[in-house]
């Protein structure tokens, strides 16, 4: 994210601190800021949650609609993840079609949920190949203070955990909705963990000013048994193999801790 | 990715296209294939057929995008509508926009962009036929197109995927293995600088499996690197011979 210019002096300060194992806000290199989840705050959505990591806020809403399955998955409900960088969240965001940062973020969150098989999509099929439930997850960035990916990932997970699906009756190609809801079947809990590489050191949960200074970014998503289910490197810099392996080991532990705040 | 009834690896450890676990698909690379571009290259890797072209350093359009301290590197990864089984709409998909970004970021570390402030280097990757692993082949061929354009670089970037199919960690997944396998890890690497410039993963892997797969992908990258260098050198040998004949 090339956003607010941090003054050169501050850049230098951040880099020097990180080199000595410290950070501007007093955190250790692998510490997260405070995480807070507020589930179910949008009544009209089938599921929702507002996630905070420090001052970063992302609101995820889930809508469920009838639709057609993907052609290569005729027996499964469909899942689509989208993200919106709303202009009120940062002076750097502009209205308009989603930019590549927004698309990348949505696809990272999507991969975490899809590859961990968090949602039992087979249970959302009504008429194979014809009619299924489509789960739309939209992550709205409300305030940008760094690490949008993890915040959006937590918001999306917390939102599907309180998502309801309409009760229905399926008869001769007709779907009739019945009163009441059932819980969306969520069986896995993917947690994304993002590191910034600042002068060769891994820094977890980078804040906005740290993102300005970082050379590269690495996101690892862990599912409930501690396996990796998605990864994405971003940014103009590089990683060594040893850094990657360190990140996976530290990330696995972090994910376990953070999962407790959501599930 | 889902488990399928089809076996991707047989009892002898042989894959659907006859390869062993650590074997790559046959690969053919040529440079300088397009006369208009400042640099270009073409790769065939299995059934993948990909063209890359570089224009620049040149004036930036629109001008306000120009950077005061370095060149702007732009990348467009695009798949031809006939490159896949079912016709793909030629409008850029979200996948293509994401891949354009990761390919650009895979190549940015190698280019001395600071030598060309206020200009742009535009890179076009056109997938004519896709058979799994196009982003990796795209990075490999794009880096050759940059070199062919004479743009100063720290190293060649080379990419290769590894993954997990039927419980085996294998190199260079083809389309079926990518779709029906259990994990796919595209990796781009600068062998001389020992730096990873692209890494993505989807699927399910333990930490041990990831380490093994990452090592295998890097090993694959090193093999392709040799071929990349050979291809570049061959072009200049041919050029010199032509000059002598004249």
Interface residues (C-beta under 8 A of the other chain):
Chain A: X71 X72 X100 X103 X104 X106 X107 X111 X114 X115 X116 X218 X223 X226 X227 X228 X229 X230 X231 X232 X233 X234 X235 X236 X237 X238 X239 X240 X241 X244 X245 X248 X249 X252
Chain B: X1 X86 X94 X95 X97 X98 X100 X101 X102 X105 X108 X109 X179 X185 X190 X193 X194 X195 X196 X197 X198 X199 X200 X201 X202 X203 X204 X205 X206 X207 X210 X211 X214 X215 X218
